[in-house]
Amino acid sequence: MIFEVWAPNATAVEVHVLDGRRPMTRGAGGWWSAEVEGAEHGTRYAFAVDGDGPYPDPRSRRQPDGIFGPSAVYDHARFTWSDHDWKGRDLRGSVIYELHVGTFTTEGTFQAAVEKLQHLVELCVDFVEVMSVAPVPGGRNWGYDGVDLYAVNETYGGPDGLKSFVDACHRAGIGVILDVVYNHLGPSGNFLRPFGPYFAGFKGSYWGDAVNLDGPGSDEVRRYFIGNALQWLRDYHVDGLRLDAVHALHDGRATHLLAELAAEVDALACSVGRPLTLIAESDLNDPRMVLPLEAGGLGMTAQWDDDVHHALHCAVSGESHGYYKDFAGLRALAKVLTGGVLHDGSYSSFRGRSHGRPYAGVPGYRLVACLQNHDQIGNRPGGDRLPVPALKLGAGLLLTSPFTPMLFMGEEWGARTPFLFFSDHVEPRLREGEAERREREFDGFGYVWEAPDPSEEETFLRSKLDWSEVKEEEHWSLLCWYRDLVALRKALPELSDPRLDRVRVEVDPDGRWLVMWRGALAVSVNFAEEAVTVPVAAGAVLLASDEPVGEGEGEGGRLRLRGQSMAISRPGAAA
């Protein structure tokens, strides 16, 4: 077989394979190659650059011995797929479920996750969004310290494990979105520098050096990341990618990396005959992120919408510290429910400046909204989740909103287990300093930082879901509420209608109630502890409620809601 590697500045490159060193021949564009007889699927190999190394292959498909070991030849054609009838999933009208493979089950593997798919089928989610599966140092990590980006964490089951998981999801009718990190690489085991100009030479974000997207040699660096994205969608049959922190991608070219990626993915979708989704995590509040390429946008299918999360969180929790300050009060919630974002050019007190642009004309399905996600739970010192009463109200609004809802694993039953930040760095300097670095990262967020040591195994073990909780009455009741809400969203066209200009919200900040109108449907929420009467149309028929609701009363029709409860109703007609 032929081994290839890009090393444009090297004067000599060798491949270490089959207990020998073979010199490689320089070709066009700084690519080196060598043909080695006897190498096959599973053969270990590594590269030496100008005598340094050996290092893993920058495009290693498998790292069976971890990030410091050699790469292994991996033949994608050896895996047998059974999803030949899979036609993909469209993001429009869908519900996403985010999970971390290592903590979703006790075993923390792809195979164990497959055994829980029936739970997701009964919840009626359309996609699972899997947190990053790139190889990482040690045996546990969120995934954002990943290196060897073309490989899959062996702890979870390696490349065959991921394929088996995707295959099983497709058989269950569920699409798969994979979280990928292109704005930085982990601080441990990152061996890209000896090969070429992969980095820009400056700190791109808190998490590491910026990748070289627009400097000398950046053409091939861009191909490195675009090729990685296409690999997951093509060779692993993944249905979409969630792109981590794209605001940390420093690209001054006329065609941004995201636009180039969107065009490539669109072409691949035509080839494979199924829709492929790109979801960007961006805090820019810039609608160009999700505008089509032909309209001058960056062509992302959707983006995470933190403003919706913040407004919902403030409403159900009462918190208003740090970046939550601007979102306190029901008027902020009303604005995000009807406009998609709060900061549309308005002043952000957390940033100390104006922020964002209006999302006029952008359909709500292009904004992925949540009540909880890995960041918003895990970036709290105690990794604490919302309590059941708050989840009932928050889920009621989220799952009846015009956005694409995303749930975080365990949320649907009110899991009591935290989701803490954890890592397992091998080098003492990284391991011993992780807790301090973590505290510095969130300086100014308004937290009293009392967090467990991220490097302790117990921190990781505490974050694993306890599936036995589902059997308890309070948790089972909440799970049924989530199932009912998802089912209602899919049954009533008004609830999945993405047109933001058709959403109407009435609020009483003092009485702490809100009514969101989705067409003729009224979603009524009482955030106060005492009962309130909210205005609904005469003869309203109750479609769903999390608590018993009083009869419509008074002239013009009014609905009596108990404290901290909600109801969905339709005027004068049965469901």
Secondary structure, 3 states (H helix, E strand, C coil): CEEEEECCCCCCEEEEECCEEEECEECHHHEEEEECCCCCCCCEEEEEECCEEEECCCCCCCCCCCCCCCEECCCHHHCCCCCCCCCCCCCCCCCEEEECHHHHCCCCCHHHHHCCHHHHHHHCCCEEEECCCCCCCCCCCCCCCCCCCCCCCCCCCHHHHHHHHHHHHHHCCCEEEEEECCCCCCCCCCCCCCCCCCEEEEEEECCEEEECCCCCCHHHHHHHHHHHHHHHHHHCCCCEEEECCHHHCCCCCCCCHHHHHHHHHHHHHHHHCCCCEEEECCCCCCHHHCCCHHHCCCCCCEEECHHHHHHHHHHHHCCCCHHHHHHCCHHHHHHHHHHCCCCCCEEECCCCEEECCCCCCCCHHHEEEECCCHHHHHCCCCCCCCCHHHHHHHHHHHCCCCCEEEEECCHHHCCCCCCCCCCCCCCHHHHHHHHHHHHHHCCCCCCCCCCCCCCCHHHHHHCCCCHHHHHCHHHHHHHHHHHHHHHHHHHCHHHHCCCHHHEEEEEECCCCEEEEEECCEEEEEECCCCCEEEECCCCEEEEEECCCCCCCCCCCCEEEECCCEEEEEEECCCC
